[in-house]
C-alpha cells in the first residue's frame, strides 16, 4: 500500500501549541481515531503520513481545528473525535459553523455547542420550529441540547417557563404500592432531568427557579388538562408514552411555546402489544410543515468514547440475531 505525506503549515506558535496539546496529545489522539496514519509537529508544520485517504482526512481536521483555535475555541481531546466523525461524513462541513454555535454558557463558563452535523441540524430545527422530535440512541445529546436551548430561551426572556417531563412507565396501580408521598414515588423517574439541569445551572439558582415555578419538573400525567403558554416544554423518554399520552401532550401546547420530544425507539419499555406514542407520531405528523423530526445515530454519541463502541457491539449482536430494533 502506498504511503502519503502532507505538510500543514500553521502561522502562530501560540495557536500551534493549543492545537497539538501537551506533548502532542491531540495529535496522538488524531492518529488513533483516524488510524493507519502518524501525525507529528515540527515547529509550525504538522506532518501527516500513512494511508492516503486517512492522511487527507487528518490534514483537513488539522486545518479546521486550527481555525477554531484561532477563534479562541478551547480545544479538548473529545473534540478531535467529533471533528473526525464530522469531516469523515461530510468533507465539505465547516467545523467553525458547528463548534462555534454557542447554545448556552453553563455556570462553570463551559460553552455548550453542537458536536455533530445532526446536533447542529437539531439546534437549528428547535430555533425555527415550534415542535421538534429528537429520535436516536442514548448519549447523542437529544435531551441535553434541548435543555440548553430551553435555559437559553428563558434567560433571553423568550419564554416564561421551562417544563421538563417524562412518563413514569410503572405509573398507575404499581406506583400506588411504592412507599412515600406521590412526589417521592415519581421523583426517581425525573432524576435524569434534574441532573441535566444542575449540570448547566448553579444548584441554588435552579432551586430558586423551581420554587417560584419558572422551572417545573413533573411526570407526564401531570400535564393532563393544562394549556402551556409562553413555555419551553421538553418531553423526555417519549418512546415510553402510549398513543393517548402523546396525543394529550402535543395538544397541551399553547401560544408562544415550543415543545421538544426526545426518545429512542429501540428502547421501548411499554407492555407487549402497546403502541409507542413516539413511533406512531412520526407516521402521523411527519408531513406537517411546523413539525420537524431529527434523527441521531451512534455516530452522534458524545459521551465517553467507549460508549460508541458499546453501542456498536450490541447493534452487531442484534443484527446477528435478526433483532436490529428490539422492543
C-alpha positions, 0 to 999 in steps of 0.5 A: 500500500502506498504511503502519503505525506502532507505538510500543514503549515500553521502561522502562530506558535501560540495557536500551534501549541493549543492545537497539538496539546501537551506533548502532542496529545491531540495529535496522538489522539488524531492518529488513533481515531483516524488510524493507519496514519502518524501525525507529528509537529515540527515547529509550525508544520504538522506532518501527516503520513500513512494511508492516503485517504486517512492522511487527507482526512487528518490534514483537513481536521488539522486545518479546521481545528486550527481555525477554531483555535484561532477563534479562541475555541478551547480545544479538548481531546473529545473534540478531535473525535467529533471533528473526525466523525464530522469531516469523515461524513461530510468533507465539505462541513465547516467545523467553525459553523458547528463548534462555534454555535454557542447554545448556552454558557453553563455556570462553570463558563463551559460553552455548550455547542453542537458536536455533530452535523445532526446536533447542529441540524437539531439546534437549528430545527428547535430555533425555527420550529415550534415542535421538534422530535429528537429520535436516536440512541442514548448519549447523542445529546437529544435531551441535553441540547434541548435543555440548553436551548430551553435555559437559553430561551428563558434567560433571553426572556423568550419564554416564561417557563421551562417544563421538563417531563417524562412518563413514569412507565410503572405509573398507575396501580404499581406506583400506588404500592411504592412507599412515600408521598406521590412526589417521592414515588415519581421523583426517581423517574425525573432524576435524569432531568434534574441532573441535566439541569444542575449540570448547566445551572448553579444548584441554588439558582435552579432551586430558586427557579423551581420554587417560584415555578419558572422551572417545573419538573413533573411526570407526564400525567401531570400535564393532563388538562393544562394549556402551556403558554409562553413555555419551553416544554421538553418531553423526555423518554417519549418512546415510553408514552402510549398513543393517548399520552402523546396525543394529550401532550402535543395538544397541551401546547399553547401560544408562544411555546415550543415543545421538544420530544426526545426518545429512542425507539429501540428502547421501548419499555411499554407492555407487549402489544402497546403502541409507542406514542413516539413511533406512531407520531412520526407516521402521523405528523411527519408531513406537517410543515411546523413539525420537524423530526431529527434523527441521531445515530451512534455516530452522534454519541458524545459521551465517553468514547467507549460508549460508541463502541458499546453501542456498536457491539450490541447493534452487531449482536442484534443484527446477528440475531435478526433483532436490529430494533428490539422492543 
